Amino acid sequence: MKTRLLNCDILRIIAFSFVVGVHSLSYAEFYVTPMTGTTMLFLNFLRCLFITCVPLFLVLSGYLMIEKTLSKNYLKKLSRIIVTYILCSIACMVGLHFTENGVFSIKHLISGILSFTAAPYAWYVNMYLGLYLLIPFLNILWNNLKNKQEKLYLIIVLSILTVLPTLFNIFRFDSLNWWIHPANSRDYQQLIPNFWQEILYPILYYFIGCYLKQFPLKMSTKKNTLYLMISILLFGLFNYYRDYGFTFYGSIFSNYFSFECLIVTVLFANLVLCNLHFKISNEKVIKFISKVSYLTFGAYLLSKIFDSWFYPFLLDHTSTMKERLPFFIPIIILIMICSLLLSFIIDLVQQLIFKVCKQKK
């Protein structure tokens, strides 16, 4: 159990680093730079890995919450998510007021909290609150399926509704020239229904987490790693080809609900959760990893503050993506550390609030 929880904590920290990483691509102007040269090709590979950040968090939810049932205690835990979100929203509005000349007032704060815009990355909170309320009922559905085969069928159906359109609705078959240089056109032919693709993906990844908890993919660590690397290589080359000579389009084939993201997410999650065995015996180190993992939710919301601090400085001192590339990892690490430290302070404030409320009660 300790090994499994440690793997979960490590995966959560990695997913948080991917969040900061995928944001770094945006702030470093990856999406407005033409797709030419080895630097942009390499960054395409990185993006194929970084874009799994949100799906990995959702897979972890399924992996860890498969046995949750509807109860008073379960609903009470929502309060900690909400309080953390509100405190992070206040911190973001204050921080961005000084870095981006944002408006700060009680009126804007309340409006921003209710619309999930006070913390610019809070769209995830908006989504996750709904998922959290659904989880006890999703678990009833999952646990009442009779066997592995039925559970796999459920995931296949959700994948057909969510992921399959991103594989088939991304081409044009009425023009030979389109295949020579597809970046010339952003118009694709729809071959299969796509209504559910942006709606169901959180539930799909949640059930994938449930599945990996009960039925880990049977492959060796070496094979798992090899398949993961091949997937990233092929998808990175495909995306580079699709946008060659133009800026990154960000089509449905490279989003959270895409076939690319699904495959890389499953392989990466299975590798960390089921195949890797982290041999850490020092209890202090394990507690530290657990604490960092716990702080990633707040750090994710707060990272916008430090994004707005560091990336303008990078852009002012570099002019090309090739010049910026060596600074990617150091800046990602720096933003992670700053965000986690501020999240630690926010957590202390949260603990104080709950302590005062408990005493009054």
LINMOTA-V878123 format. One record per residue. PSI is psi in degrees with one decimal (NA if undefined). D_LAST is the distance of its C-alpha to the last C-alpha in Angstrom with 2 decimals. Layout:
psi->PSI d_last->D_LAST
psi->PSI d_last->D_LAST
This chain:
psi->-43.4 d_last->35.29
psi->-41.3 d_last->34.83
psi->-43.2 d_last->37.90
psi->-42.3 d_last->36.72
psi->-36.9 d_last->33.31
psi->-43.2 d_last->35.16
psi->-39.9 d_last->37.49
psi->-43.4 d_last->34.62
psi->-42.8 d_last->33.12
psi->-41.0 d_last->36.61
psi->-38.1 d_last->37.27
psi->-40.7 d_last->34.08
psi->-40.9 d_last->35.17
psi->-43.7 d_last->38.66
psi->-38.9 d_last->37.41
psi->-40.3 d_last->35.56
psi->-34.2 d_last->38.85
psi->-35.0 d_last->40.63
psi->-51.6 d_last->38.32
psi->-37.6 d_last->39.27
psi->-44.9 d_last->42.84
psi->-31.5 d_last->43.22
psi->-33.6 d_last->41.87
psi->-35.5 d_last->44.35
psi->-40.0 d_last->47.19
psi->-48.8 d_last->46.23
psi->-26.8 d_last->45.83
psi->7.1 d_last->49.03
psi->30.2 d_last->50.91
psi->-39.9 d_last->51.75
psi->-9.9 d_last->51.56
psi->12.1 d_last->54.05
psi->131.2 d_last->56.55
psi->143.6 d_last->59.52
psi->82.5 d_last->59.59
psi->147.8 d_last->62.51
psi->162.8 d_last->63.03
psi->-30.5 d_last->61.57
psi->-46.4 d_last->58.49
psi->-33.2 d_last->57.28
psi->-45.4 d_last->58.19
psi->-40.7 d_last->56.13
psi->-28.4 d_last->53.13
psi->-40.0 d_last->53.50
psi->-45.0 d_last->53.09
psi->-41.4 d_last->49.95
psi->-37.5 d_last->48.51
psi->-31.1 d_last->49.15
psi->-46.6 d_last->46.90
psi->-32.5 d_last->44.22
psi->-9.8 d_last->43.78
psi->0.8 d_last->42.26
psi->-57.1 d_last->39.02
psi->-46.5 d_last->36.91
psi->-37.0 d_last->38.60
psi->-40.0 d_last->37.85
psi->-40.4 d_last->34.10
psi->-40.5 d_last->34.39
psi->-41.9 d_last->36.50
psi->-38.5 d_last->33.93
psi->-46.5 d_last->31.27
psi->-39.6 d_last->33.61
psi->-38.0 d_last->34.54
psi->-22.9 d_last->31.02
psi->17.4 d_last->29.27
psi->-25.2 d_last->32.09
psi->5.3 d_last->30.24
psi->139.2 d_last->26.94
psi->162.0 d_last->26.20
psi->121.3 d_last->24.06
psi->166.6 d_last->20.73
psi->-40.9 d_last->17.05
psi->-37.9 d_last->16.64
psi->-44.8 d_last->19.56
psi->-31.2 d_last->18.22
psi->-33.5 d_last->14.87
psi->-17.0 d_last->17.15
psi->-30.0 d_last->18.43
psi->-36.6 d_last->15.47
psi->-38.9 d_last->16.86
psi->-44.7 d_last->20.30
psi->-44.0 d_last->19.36
psi->-42.5 d_last->17.51
psi->-42.9 d_last->20.51
psi->-44.5 d_last->22.85
psi->-45.2 d_last->21.50
psi->-40.8 d_last->21.62
psi->-34.7 d_last->25.07
psi->-43.0 d_last->26.21
psi->-45.6 d_last->25.49
psi->-40.7 d_last->27.35
psi->-43.4 d_last->30.19
psi->-39.1 d_last->30.69
psi->-48.0 d_last->30.85
psi->-44.0 d_last->33.10
psi->-18.9 d_last->35.40
psi->-35.0 d_last->35.68
psi->-29.6 d_last->37.71
psi->-32.6 d_last->39.57
psi->14.3 d_last->40.41
psi->38.9 d_last->40.11
psi->158.6 d_last->37.30
psi->132.3 d_last->35.75
psi->117.1 d_last->32.38
psi->162.5 d_last->30.58
psi->-40.5 d_last->27.29
psi->-48.1 d_last->29.27
psi->-33.4 d_last->30.76
psi->-49.9 d_last->27.51
psi->-44.7 d_last->25.73
psi->-41.6 d_last->28.97
psi->-37.7 d_last->29.41
psi->-44.1 d_last->25.98
psi->-28.8 d_last->26.52
psi->3.7 d_last->30.10
psi->38.5 d_last->29.42
psi->-10.9 d_last->31.90
psi->-41.3 d_last->29.88
psi->111.6 d_last->30.16
psi->-22.2 d_last->33.76
psi->16.5 d_last->33.33
psi->3.2 d_last->30.32
psi->-32.4 d_last->32.56
psi->-38.0 d_last->31.58
psi->-42.5 d_last->27.89
psi->-44.1 d_last->29.12
psi->-45.0 d_last->31.09
psi->-31.2 d_last->28.70
psi->-41.7 d_last->25.76
psi->-43.2 d_last->28.25
psi->-41.2 d_last->29.58
psi->-41.6 d_last->26.19
psi->-28.4 d_last->25.64
psi->-22.7 d_last->29.20
psi->-46.0 d_last->29.14
psi->-34.6 d_last->28.20
psi->-34.1 d_last->31.07
psi->-37.0 d_last->33.39
psi->-35.4 d_last->32.84
psi->-45.0 d_last->33.84
psi->-49.8 d_last->36.99
psi->-47.6 d_last->37.75
psi->-12.1 d_last->37.22
psi->-3.0 d_last->39.32
psi->138.0 d_last->42.29
psi->-35.4 d_last->44.73
psi->-178.6 d_last->46.04
psi->-40.0 d_last->46.51
psi->-45.3 d_last->49.14
psi->-38.0 d_last->46.98
psi->-36.7 d_last->44.16
psi->-38.1 d_last->46.78
psi->-40.1 d_last->48.11
psi->-45.4 d_last->44.73
psi->-37.5 d_last->44.63
psi->-43.2 d_last->48.27
psi->-46.4 d_last->47.63
psi->-36.0 d_last->44.72
psi->-38.4 d_last->46.97
psi->-42.9 d_last->49.79
psi->-31.9 d_last->47.63
psi->-49.6 d_last->45.97
psi->-35.7 d_last->48.28
psi->-39.5 d_last->51.76
psi->-29.5 d_last->52.22
psi->-8.8 d_last->51.74
psi->-34.0 d_last->54.71
psi->-24.4 d_last->57.11
psi->37.9 d_last->56.32
psi->18.0 d_last->57.16
psi->169.3 d_last->60.97
psi->130.3 d_last->63.94
psi->5.7 d_last->66.92
psi->5.8 d_last->69.20
psi->121.2 d_last->70.10
psi->-34.8 d_last->71.62
psi->-28.9 d_last->70.99
psi->-38.5 d_last->67.24
psi->-26.6 d_last->67.33
psi->-40.9 d_last->69.29
psi->78.4 d_last->66.74
psi->-20.6 d_last->63.63
psi->-15.7 d_last->61.90
psi->-21.6 d_last->64.35
psi->138.1 d_last->62.53
psi->11.0 d_last->58.89
psi->129.4 d_last->59.86
psi->156.8 d_last->59.43
psi->132.9 d_last->60.47
psi->122.5 d_last->57.87
psi->-28.9 d_last->59.03
psi->158.0 d_last->55.99
psi->144.6 d_last->52.96
psi->17.5 d_last->50.13
psi->-38.8 d_last->47.50
psi->-5.2 d_last->44.79
psi->-34.9 d_last->45.33
psi->-1.4 d_last->42.53
psi->-41.8 d_last->40.06
psi->-7.6 d_last->40.01
psi->-33.4 d_last->40.22
psi->-38.0 d_last->36.49
psi->-38.3 d_last->36.75
psi->-50.0 d_last->40.10
psi->-32.1 d_last->38.81
psi->-47.0 d_last->35.75
psi->-30.2 d_last->38.18
psi->-39.4 d_last->40.46
psi->-41.6 d_last->37.65
psi->-42.2 d_last->37.27
psi->-44.9 d_last->41.04
psi->-29.0 d_last->41.38
psi->-41.3 d_last->38.78
psi->-31.8 d_last->40.89
psi->75.6 d_last->44.34
psi->144.9 d_last->44.94
psi->130.7 d_last->48.13
psi->90.6 d_last->50.98
psi->151.0 d_last->52.61
psi->163.5 d_last->53.20
psi->-40.6 d_last->51.43
psi->-45.8 d_last->54.74
psi->-41.9 d_last->55.26
psi->-46.9 d_last->51.68
psi->-41.7 d_last->52.12
psi->-46.6 d_last->55.58
psi->-38.1 d_last->54.48
psi->-46.0 d_last->51.63
psi->-39.8 d_last->54.06
psi->-41.4 d_last->56.66
psi->-47.4 d_last->54.16
psi->-40.5 d_last->53.06
psi->-49.0 d_last->56.73
psi->-44.5 d_last->57.88
psi->-38.3 d_last->55.06
psi->-43.0 d_last->55.41
psi->-41.0 d_last->59.17
psi->-46.7 d_last->58.71
psi->-38.1 d_last->56.37
psi->-42.8 d_last->58.76
psi->-41.0 d_last->61.67
psi->-29.4 d_last->59.93
psi->12.0 d_last->59.31
psi->127.5 d_last->62.23
psi->-12.6 d_last->63.52
psi->176.2 d_last->60.66
psi->161.7 d_last->57.01
psi->127.8 d_last->54.34
psi->-32.5 d_last->53.73
psi->44.7 d_last->50.53
psi->179.0 d_last->51.62
psi->-20.0 d_last->49.86
psi->-1.6 d_last->51.58
psi->22.8 d_last->49.53
psi->-177.8 d_last->46.03
psi->-34.9 d_last->42.90
psi->15.6 d_last->44.27
psi->162.7 d_last->47.82
psi->-33.3 d_last->49.97
psi->-51.9 d_last->50.23
psi->-38.4 d_last->46.51
psi->-48.8 d_last->46.05
psi->-46.3 d_last->48.73
psi->-39.8 d_last->47.71
psi->-48.3 d_last->44.02
psi->-45.5 d_last->44.87
psi->-41.7 d_last->47.30
psi->-44.3 d_last->45.04
psi->-43.1 d_last->41.97
psi->-37.3 d_last->44.18
psi->-49.6 d_last->45.71
psi->-42.6 d_last->42.49
psi->-34.1 d_last->40.48
psi->-23.9 d_last->43.35
psi->-36.2 d_last->46.31
psi->143.8 d_last->45.31
psi->105.3 d_last->44.27
psi->115.0 d_last->42.67
psi->86.5 d_last->43.57
psi->116.2 d_last->40.91
psi->-17.2 d_last->40.36
psi->116.4 d_last->38.62
psi->-34.3 d_last->34.94
psi->-38.8 d_last->34.08
psi->-42.8 d_last->35.90
psi->-42.7 d_last->34.18
psi->-37.8 d_last->30.70
psi->-45.7 d_last->31.86
psi->-41.7 d_last->33.11
psi->-41.0 d_last->29.88
psi->-43.2 d_last->27.88
psi->-42.8 d_last->30.39
psi->-43.2 d_last->30.19
psi->-34.6 d_last->26.40
psi->-8.5 d_last->26.89
psi->-29.3 d_last->29.62
psi->-51.0 d_last->27.50
psi->-39.5 d_last->26.40
psi->-37.5 d_last->29.87
psi->-46.5 d_last->31.53
psi->-35.8 d_last->29.89
psi->-15.9 d_last->30.54
psi->-21.8 d_last->34.13
psi->-36.9 d_last->35.42
psi->-47.3 d_last->35.00
psi->-26.1 d_last->37.30
psi->-43.6 d_last->39.64
psi->-14.8 d_last->40.29
psi->-49.9 d_last->40.98
psi->-36.1 d_last->43.37
psi->-36.0 d_last->45.40
psi->-37.1 d_last->46.95
psi->-41.6 d_last->48.18
psi->-44.4 d_last->49.68
psi->-32.9 d_last->51.41
psi->-24.6 d_last->52.82
psi->2.4 d_last->54.47
psi->156.1 d_last->55.72
psi->-14.3 d_last->57.74
psi->161.8 d_last->58.03
psi->-32.8 d_last->55.94
psi->-37.5 d_last->58.22
psi->-30.7 d_last->57.30
psi->-25.2 d_last->53.56
psi->-44.5 d_last->53.56
psi->-18.7 d_last->53.54
psi->-6.5 d_last->50.38
psi->-57.0 d_last->48.32
psi->-46.4 d_last->46.94
psi->-40.2 d_last->46.29
psi->-39.4 d_last->44.38
psi->-45.6 d_last->42.35
psi->-42.2 d_last->41.38
psi->-44.2 d_last->40.64
psi->-39.1 d_last->38.37
psi->-47.6 d_last->36.55
psi->-47.6 d_last->35.96
psi->-42.5 d_last->34.83
psi->-40.5 d_last->32.48
psi->-38.5 d_last->30.94
psi->-43.4 d_last->30.48
psi->-36.3 d_last->28.75
psi->-36.0 d_last->26.60
psi->-42.4 d_last->25.66
psi->-43.6 d_last->24.54
psi->-39.7 d_last->22.56
psi->-38.3 d_last->20.86
psi->-41.6 d_last->19.94
psi->-42.6 d_last->18.38
psi->-45.2 d_last->16.46
psi->-39.2 d_last->15.20
psi->-41.9 d_last->14.15
psi->-47.2 d_last->12.25
psi->-34.5 d_last->10.32
psi->-43.5 d_last->9.87
psi->-44.0 d_last->8.59
psi->-39.3 d_last->6.10
psi->-40.5 d_last->5.05
psi->-41.8 d_last->5.41
psi->-37.1 d_last->3.79
psi->NA d_last->0.00
